[in-house]
Amino acid sequence: MKQITIAIDGFSSTGKSTVAKQLAKHLGYIYVDSGAMYRAVTWFAMQNQFIGASYFHIQDLIDHLDQISINFKFNPELGFAEVYLNGNNIEKDIRTMEVSSFVSPVAEISEVRKLLVKQQQKMGESKGIVMDGRDIGTVVFPDAELKLFMTASAETRANRRFQELISRGDEVNFEQVLHNVQERDFIDSNRKDSPLVKANDAIEIDNSNLSLEEQFNKILQLVENKQKEYK
């Protein structure tokens, strides 16, 4: 069966990465978490004191983008690829609330987006790829055979994120997480460069009341139907 490109966009904490990983594993496709790439750039900016609670030295970050090398390495024990920045595994480092609070402003920068979109498009040249993010179906792969747009209520998404952070031992409160989700929604949807919008030909999946199994089965059926069209 012919390999296709699957583009999954949507708001933060809608489970895009979870279902993308499931699909890639089931189909034998390459999985790319584009959001992790923006988190990696954010982590780089934080480590170099380009961004903090009271400052953001945008030009300094832009001037150092040529020092950023991001790649993914499959971890067989985890069953998915982890993110590496300049040869160092930063998978756990980029999943904190602190990184979450800075990633949307970093992702607004056109130079950052151009750099990562170019890398993402190269990764998908041979098809057989599942990529999730904010602009995959609209900018990165506008000709993707299957485009999905994931959504859920802000409260539902905040609760998922809250439970995830608590299970890792992070000290956070629900209101803090909800505020972060709502703030990221606003920034992602209103930025000038590649805002988060549903592609005209994307299929919307509201998973507020879907279990992971129900969601996977629903989306897998869409994938299989699309694959049949391109046999």
C-alpha positions as CSV (number, residue, x, y, z in Angstrom):
1,M,0.0,0.0,0.0
2,K,1.4,3.4,-1.0
3,Q,2.9,5.5,1.9
4,I,1.3,8.8,2.6
5,T,2.0,12.0,4.6
6,I,-0.2,12.5,7.7
7,A,-0.3,16.0,9.0
8,I,-1.8,16.5,12.5
9,D,-2.4,20.0,13.8
10,G,-4.2,21.4,16.8
11,F,-4.1,23.2,20.1
12,S,-1.7,22.3,22.9
13,S,-2.4,19.2,25.0
14,T,-4.9,17.7,22.5
15,G,-2.9,14.5,22.4
16,K,-1.5,15.2,18.9
17,S,1.9,13.6,19.8
18,T,0.2,10.6,21.5
19,V,-1.9,9.6,18.5
20,A,0.9,10.5,16.0
21,K,3.3,8.1,17.8
22,Q,0.6,5.4,17.8
23,L,0.0,5.8,14.1
24,A,3.7,5.8,13.2
25,K,4.3,2.7,15.2
26,H,1.3,0.9,13.8
27,L,2.1,1.9,10.2
28,G,5.9,1.7,10.4
29,Y,6.1,5.4,9.5
30,I,8.6,8.0,10.7
31,Y,7.2,10.2,13.5
32,V,8.3,13.8,13.9
33,D,7.2,15.9,16.8
34,S,7.5,19.4,15.4
35,G,6.5,20.9,18.7
36,A,9.5,19.3,20.3
37,M,11.7,21.1,17.8
38,Y,10.3,24.5,18.9
39,R,10.8,23.4,22.5
40,A,14.4,22.5,21.7
41,V,15.0,26.0,20.3
42,T,13.3,27.4,23.4
43,W,15.5,25.3,25.7
44,F,18.6,26.6,23.7
45,A,17.4,30.2,24.3
46,M,16.9,29.6,28.0
47,Q,20.3,28.0,28.4
48,N,22.0,30.9,26.7
49,Q,20.0,33.5,28.7
50,F,18.3,34.8,25.6
51,I,14.8,34.5,27.2
52,G,13.6,34.6,30.8
53,A,10.7,35.8,32.9
54,S,11.4,39.5,32.4
55,Y,13.4,39.6,29.1
56,F,13.6,38.2,25.6
57,H,16.7,39.0,23.5
58,I,15.2,38.0,20.1
59,Q,18.1,39.2,18.0
60,D,20.6,37.3,20.0
61,L,18.6,34.1,19.4
62,I,18.3,34.8,15.7
63,D,22.1,35.4,15.5
64,H,22.8,32.0,17.1
65,L,20.3,29.9,15.1
66,D,23.2,28.5,13.0
67,Q,24.5,26.9,16.2
68,I,21.3,24.7,16.6
69,S,21.2,21.2,15.3
70,I,18.1,19.1,16.2
71,N,17.6,15.5,15.4
72,F,15.5,12.5,16.7
73,K,16.9,9.2,17.8
74,F,14.6,6.2,18.3
75,N,14.6,4.8,21.8
76,P,13.4,1.1,21.6
77,E,12.7,1.0,25.3
78,L,10.3,3.9,25.1
79,G,9.0,3.0,21.7
80,F,9.5,6.5,20.2
81,A,12.2,8.9,19.1
82,E,13.7,11.3,21.6
83,V,14.9,14.8,20.8
84,Y,18.5,15.7,20.7
85,L,20.0,19.2,20.6
86,N,23.6,19.4,19.4
87,G,24.1,15.8,20.3
88,N,22.6,15.9,23.7
89,N,19.3,14.2,24.7
90,I,17.0,16.9,26.0
91,E,13.7,15.0,25.8
92,K,12.9,15.4,29.5
93,D,14.3,18.9,29.8
94,I,11.9,20.3,27.1
95,R,8.7,19.0,28.8
96,T,8.7,21.3,31.8
97,M,6.2,24.1,32.5
98,E,9.0,26.6,32.3
99,V,9.7,25.7,28.6
100,S,6.0,25.6,28.0
101,S,5.7,29.2,29.2
102,F,8.3,30.4,26.7
103,V,7.8,28.2,23.6
104,S,5.0,30.2,22.0
105,P,6.9,33.5,21.9
106,V,9.9,31.7,20.5
107,A,7.7,30.0,17.8
108,E,6.4,33.4,16.7
109,I,9.8,34.4,15.4
110,S,9.8,34.1,11.5
111,E,13.5,33.1,11.4
112,V,12.9,30.3,13.8
113,R,9.9,29.0,11.8
114,K,11.8,29.2,8.5
115,L,14.7,27.2,9.9
116,L,12.5,24.4,11.3
117,V,10.0,24.3,8.4
118,K,12.9,23.7,6.1
119,Q,14.2,20.8,8.2
120,Q,10.7,19.4,8.6
121,Q,10.0,19.4,4.8
122,K,13.3,17.6,4.2
123,M,12.3,14.9,6.7
124,G,9.1,14.3,4.7
125,E,10.5,14.1,1.2
126,S,10.1,10.3,1.0
127,K,6.5,10.2,2.4
128,G,5.7,7.6,5.1
129,I,5.7,10.2,7.8
130,V,3.4,11.4,10.6
131,M,4.1,14.9,11.8
132,D,2.2,16.9,14.4
133,G,2.3,20.6,15.3
134,R,0.6,23.9,14.6
135,D,1.2,24.5,10.9
136,I,1.9,21.1,9.4
137,G,-1.2,20.9,7.1
138,T,-1.1,24.6,6.2
139,V,2.6,25.4,5.8
140,V,4.9,22.4,6.2
141,F,2.9,19.8,4.1
142,P,0.1,21.7,2.4
143,D,-0.2,18.7,0.0
144,A,-0.4,16.0,2.7
145,E,-2.8,13.2,1.7
146,L,-4.4,13.3,5.2
147,K,-4.8,16.3,7.4
148,L,-6.2,16.2,10.9
149,F,-7.1,19.0,13.3
150,M,-7.2,18.1,16.9
151,T,-9.3,20.0,19.5
152,A,-10.8,19.8,22.9
153,S,-12.0,22.2,25.6
154,A,-9.3,24.2,27.4
155,E,-10.3,22.7,30.7
156,T,-10.0,19.2,29.4
157,R,-6.6,19.9,27.9
158,A,-5.4,21.6,31.0
159,N,-6.5,18.7,33.2
160,R,-4.6,16.2,30.9
161,R,-1.5,18.4,31.1
162,F,-1.8,18.8,34.9
163,Q,-2.1,15.1,35.4
164,E,0.9,14.5,33.2
165,L,3.1,17.0,35.2
166,I,1.9,15.7,38.6
167,S,2.7,12.1,37.6
168,R,6.2,13.3,36.8
169,G,6.6,14.9,40.2
170,D,6.4,18.5,39.1
171,E,5.0,21.0,41.6
172,V,2.2,22.8,39.7
173,N,-1.4,23.8,40.3
174,F,-4.3,23.4,37.9
175,E,-5.0,27.1,37.5
176,Q,-1.4,27.7,36.5
177,V,-1.6,25.0,33.9
178,L,-5.0,26.2,32.6
179,H,-3.6,29.8,32.3
180,N,-0.7,28.4,30.3
181,V,-3.0,26.5,27.9
182,Q,-5.2,29.5,27.3
183,E,-2.2,31.8,26.8
184,R,-0.6,29.5,24.3
185,D,-3.9,29.1,22.5
186,F,-4.1,32.9,22.0
187,I,-0.5,33.3,20.9
188,D,-0.6,30.4,18.6
189,S,-3.8,31.5,16.9
190,N,-2.9,35.2,16.6
191,R,0.8,35.2,15.6
192,K,1.5,36.9,12.2
193,D,3.7,34.1,10.9
194,S,1.9,30.8,10.3
195,P,-0.9,31.1,12.9
196,L,-2.7,28.0,14.1
197,V,-5.7,27.5,11.8
198,K,-7.5,24.5,10.5
199,A,-6.6,23.7,6.9
200,N,-9.6,23.8,4.6
201,D,-9.3,20.1,3.8
202,A,-8.5,19.0,7.4
203,I,-10.7,16.6,9.3
204,E,-11.5,18.0,12.8
205,I,-11.3,15.5,15.7
206,D,-12.8,16.7,19.0
207,N,-11.4,14.2,21.5
208,S,-12.9,15.8,24.7
209,N,-14.9,12.7,25.3
210,L,-12.9,10.1,23.5
211,S,-10.6,7.5,25.1
212,L,-7.2,7.0,23.6
213,E,-8.3,3.7,22.1
214,E,-11.4,5.3,20.6
215,Q,-9.4,8.1,19.2
216,F,-6.8,5.8,17.7
217,N,-9.3,3.5,16.1
218,K,-11.3,6.5,14.6
219,I,-8.2,8.1,13.1
220,L,-6.7,4.7,11.9
221,Q,-9.9,4.2,9.9
222,L,-9.4,7.6,8.3
223,V,-5.8,6.6,7.4
224,E,-6.8,3.3,5.9
225,N,-9.5,4.9,3.8
226,K,-7.1,7.5,2.5
227,Q,-4.4,4.8,1.8
228,K,-6.9,2.9,-0.4
229,E,-7.4,6.1,-2.5
230,Y,-3.7,6.2,-3.3
231,K,-3.1,2.5,-4.0
